[in-house]
């Protein structure tokens, strides 16, 4: 993937990124075909999918994320100590 395409993808992901919340539980496995909640592309069967259960009261109860999107989501949001 070219650098320009990665940059556009990262910019799009940041603009639609769900806010980081400490997960209640996280599972990983092969993709289910669900849309990634960060980049909005399908998570295909040959890709790693993270399913993140968020705390009660979160805007959505579960996030489905590609491996790379999960890493971006967990490292790009500011954290309070």
N, C-alpha and C positions, 0 to 999 in steps of 0.2 A: 504494500500500500504506500502511495506517495506521501511525502511530508505535507503537501497542501491538503490532500484529502483527510489526513489525520487531524490537521489543524481545524478544518471545517467541522469534522465530526466532533472534536472536543468542544468547539465553541457551541455547537448545537446542543450537545449533552449538557454543558454548563447552564445554558439558558433554560433548560427544561428539567434540571436536576431536582429530584425530591430532596428536601432538606435532610441532612444526616440526623439520625436519632439512634441511640444505642439499641441494637437489636435485642429482643427477648431470646430468640433462637435463630440459628443460621444453618441451612443444609446446603450441600453441594452434590451435584450429580450430572448426568448427561442431560442435554437440552430436551425440553418437552414441546418445543414449538411455540411457547408463550412469547409475547412481545416483551422485550427488555424495557423496564420502566425508566431507564436512563437514555438510551439511544433510540428506542422505539423500533428496533429491528427484531425479527424473529430469532430466538435462541434455538439453533438447529441441533438435531440429534447428536452430531459429532462434536458439539461445543460443550463446554462446562457451563452449567447454570447454577447460580446461587439463588436460593429462595430464602428471603430474610423476613422473619416475623417481627413486626414492630410492636411497641408497647400499646396497651389499651389507650384509646383516645387519639392515636395517630390518624392523619388524614386517610391513609389506606392501611389495611391490616397486614398486607404482605407485599413485598417487592420481589420481582423476578429480574435478575441481572446476569449479563455475560460476566465471565471471569474478569476481564479487563475493566468493564464498567463497575463491577463491585469494588475492585481495587481503587478506581478513581473516586467512587462515592465515599469510601472509607477514609481516604487520605486527603481529599480536596476541601472538605468542609471544616470550618473552624470549630474547635472544641473548647468547652469550658472546663476548667480543672475542678 
